[in-house]
């Protein structure tokens, strides 16, 4: 399902600040696999996730998702395959848009969009039910701007958005690190429930 073969990533190549972040990294994951990447600061964990997601192009090697070589595809063309939750709760959502609008964008990830009404009644009802299952009171705040939510609420919403289309690959980059212990426990519990 995910096959990373001998990928390399160097930052500031040929300068005094050169940093080899990834050196021939290989990884194979099958459908249903769960993998945790562990390492200290600067070990290349986020670089690996950014390479897989297409945020940063790799300098060598290949990346395939579901048998499709995505090595040279930009991040937006990998969107149909990948859901992602960042460490920073401020990333992964559009803060000036409503909760409803953010969910509608996530539901259309990787699809062509035309000029038509954004959200119909059935979609709105579906999103409201999904939010109700989070048990954070967001189902009654569909028109609230996401930027007004707490970090934990935003992270839970981002997790829901990332898994809305059941991606082939879900990348969680220390998605509870910036949260207080109680909120982090809640987001982890939601992660188990949503991802299962």
N, C-alpha and C positions, 0 to 999 in steps of 0.2 A: 504494500500500500504506500509506504514512504520508503524511498531508497535514496540515500545520500552516499555518493561514491567519491571518495578522495577529494573533498572540497578544500579549497585554500582561500583565505582572505587576508590581505595585507593592507594596513592603513598607512598612509604617508610613505609609500614605497620610495626608496632611494634617498630618504632624508634622515637627518639625525634622530627624528621622532618616529622612525619606522617601527611598526608593531605588527608582528605576525599573530593575528588573532585566531586563525584556524589553519592547521597544518595537516593536510591529508585526512580530514575527518570522514569516516564512513559510518553509516548507520542504516539498518534495515528494520522496519516495523511492519507487522502484518495487521490486517483488519482486526480491530478490537484490542490491540496492544496498548498498554499504558507505559510510558517511559518517563523517568525523571532524570534530568541532567543536573549533576551536582558539581560544584567547584567554587573556588574563592572568587573574590572580586577580580575582574580582568581575565578570568580563565577562558572566556569566549562563549558563555552560555547564551547571552542575549544576541551575540553575533551569529551564533548558529541559528537561533530562531528567526533573526532578521534575514539571514541567507535563505532559509526555507520559505519564508513568507514573501521574499522578493523585494524587501525593503532595500537591501544592499546586494548588488551583484557579486557573485563569487569570481575569483581570479582564475580558478581552475576547478575541474571536477564537474559532476552532474548531479542534478536533483530531479527525481521523478515522484509524482504523486498519482496513485491509482494507475500506474503504467504509462502516464503521460509525462514526457520530458518537459519540465517547466523551467529549466536552468536559465534560459534567456528571456523568459516572460516577465514583464513588469508586475508589480504587486497587484494592480487592478485586474490583470488577466488571470491571476491565480485565485481571485476572490471566489469563484465557484467551488473551489476545492478546500479552502481554508477558512476557519473561524479563529479569531484571536482575541485574547484578553491581555491587556498590558499591565505592568506593575503599577503604573500611575493611573489612578481612577479618573483623571482628567482626560485621558486618551481613550479612543475607541467610541466616543459618542460625539454628536454635534451639540455643544452646550447651548446654543441660541435657538435650537429647535425644540419642539415639544416632544414629550415621551412618545406619543403616538407617531409623530413624524420619524423619529429615530427607529422605531420598530418597523415602520413601513419601508424605510430605506434598507434595513437589514433583511427584510423578507424578499426584497428585490435584488439582493446582492448577486452580481454576475449576470443579470438579465438586462436586455435592452429596455429602455423606458421611452414612452411616447408622451404625448400631450393628452392626458385624461385625468379625472379626479384621482387624487392620491390614495385615499382610503375609503373603502365602502363599508356599509354597516356590518356585514359579516366579518370583515377583517377587524374592525373595531371591537366587536364582541369577542373575537378570538384573542386579541391582544389583552383585553380586559381580564379574561379568564386566566391567561398565562401570568399576568401580573398578580392576580389574586393568589395564585399558588406560591408566589414568592413570600407572601405574608409580611409585606413591608408597607402596606397601605397605598401602593402606587396605582392600584386599579381605579381609584377615585381621583387621580391626578393626571389623567391622560393629556390634558392641555398645558400642564406645567412645563416650563423650560427645564431641560436637563441640567443646565448650569446651576439651578437652585437646589438640586438634590445633594444629600450628604455623600461623602466618599463611598460608604458602604452601599448606599442605594444605587449610586452610579455604577459601582463595580458589579452589583447583582444584575442591573439592567444590561450592562455590557456583556456579561456572561450569557444572559438570555438572548441577546442579539446575535452573539457569536455562534450560538447553537441552534438558532431558529431554523436554519435551512439544513440541519444535520450534515455538516461538512464532513468530508473524508478525513480531515485532519483538524484537530482543535489544539491550538497553541496557547498555553497558559504560562505567561512569563511572570512568575512570582506575584500572582494576582491578589495575594492577601498581604504582601509585605508593607504596604503603606497604610494599612488599616489598624485600628486599635484591636486588642485581643478579642473582645466580645464580638465586634463586627467581623473580624477575620474568621472566627469560628462559624458565624452565620453564613458567610460567603462560601466557606469550605463545605458546609452542609448543603447549601444550594448547589454547589458544584457537583457533589455526589448525586443529588437528585436530578439535576438537569442533564448531566452527561450520561447517566445510566440508561 
